[in-house]
Each structure stands twice: as structure tokens, then as C-alpha cells.
Amino acid sequence: MLVDDVIALVPSIPGRRALLGLAGAPAAGKSTLAQRLVSGVNGRLGADTAAYVPMDGFHLSNAQLDRLGLRGRKGAPETFDVDGYVHLLRRLRAIRERPVYAPGFDRRLDEPVAAALVVPATARLVVTEGNYLADDGAGWSEVRDLLDELWYVDTPRRLRERRLLHRHVGGGRSQDEAIAFIADSERPNARRAESGRAHCSRVISAERGA
């Protein structure tokens, strides 16, 4: 079970913290897997041993995307505050005597939400996930150096795109709008995410249980 492998990453020395990253294409199941791993660790080692911090909280706001003319490319690497994300990872490594707050992402609002998440001081493992954790682009390449391990979540394209269609229609797009957005934005984003696969130490099938 993957939970056993993740538990092996948890430092046995109090005051130490490990960071596990999950990379992969949009709708690969990264967030579901990350939350299952965190729940599994906490169930075995005690509440607040592990915490979940997704990259999605570092989406630029819709107002900033409109200003930059990037609303139609939402989810692409340039539509995230990568410097803010890297800074958070550094804080998670450096600050262990008090809680660290992190932004989340509200899919109903389609906006990031400041300080929506908290990593308690007791957390000895943080699982973070996002499309571009293995990316070589400016800023993104710094992410790998801040992670103890980086895994790639592999999911068939058809399954991912079915999930994306459901996600975008549920978020208010029409069927045609959702299909167009997947073709114009999500597929290029998926190719970009897949390009970093070789930087990951392990490939996880999305169908494998936690």
C-alpha cells in the first residue's frame, strides 16, 4: 500500500518535516490521492502528523488573469504565482514551531482563497500536489530541490478528460465551452506536465489504491 511507503518518509525525530510532491496532468487524481495519503498517515500515526497543501492556492486571481489577458489559459504555468508557492515550501521547511497558513482554491468561486489551509506545528509530513512540480520552467525548477520525493501520477487521457468535462460543466461552462477549453488549454497543460515526468522518482497509476 502506498500509505506504508509514505509513512516511511515521516521523520522519526521530533521537529523534522518531510515534503512529498505529486505531479501530473490536470485531473489525473493528484488531489484525491494526496488527501487519501494524508488521511492514511494520520489514521496510523495520529491526527495532524501529515498535512495537505495543494499548488492550486497559487492560481492568479481572475482579476489578474484578465489584466494579463490570460483568462483563457487559466491553469497554464504562467497563470500561477510560482514564486509564492516556492516561498511557502521554504517556510514549511524552515518553520516548525508554529502553524503555517497556506492559500486554498474554491472551485465554486473559481478563485484562490487566502489562508484557507493550515499546516500545524505537529505535522512531520506535508503532501503537496500540482501540475508543474516537475517542470523545468523559470521558478518551477526550484520546486524539486525543496521536496524529499516527487512522484508522478499517471492517468489515461480519456479518463482525465471525462473528469475535466464534468468539472468545467459543473463550474458553469456549457458543454461546448468546456470541450473547447479542454482542447485549447487543458491538453497543452497536460503535455507540459507530462514533460516533467522524467524528473520524478516514481510513477503511480491513478488506479492504484492508497
Number of C-alpha atoms within 10 A of each C-alpha: 9 15 17 13 11 20 20 11 17 21 13 11 8 10 13 16 24 20 21 21 26 28 30 31 28 24 22 26 22 27 21 13 22 23 20 17 25 23 21 19 23 18 13 12 13 11 14 18 23 29 25 22 24 23 25 24 24 22 26 21 19 17 11 13 18 12 10 10 10 16 17 12 17 19 21 20 20 15 19 20 17 23 15 14 22 20 12 18 19 14 13 23 16 11 14 19 10 10 14 16 17 22 21 21 19 13 13 9 10 12 18 19 18 13 12 13 18 15 22 17 17 19 23 23 26 25 24 24 28 20 27 30 28 28 23 17 13 11 15 17 17 17 22 19 10 18 20 12 18 26 21 29 26 20 19 12 15 9 13 18 19 12 15 20 23 13 15 18 15 14 14 11 15 13 14 11 14 20 18 13 19 19 13 13 15 23 16 16 23 22 13 21 24 20 16 20 23 12 16 19 10 14 16 18 14 17 12 10 12 19
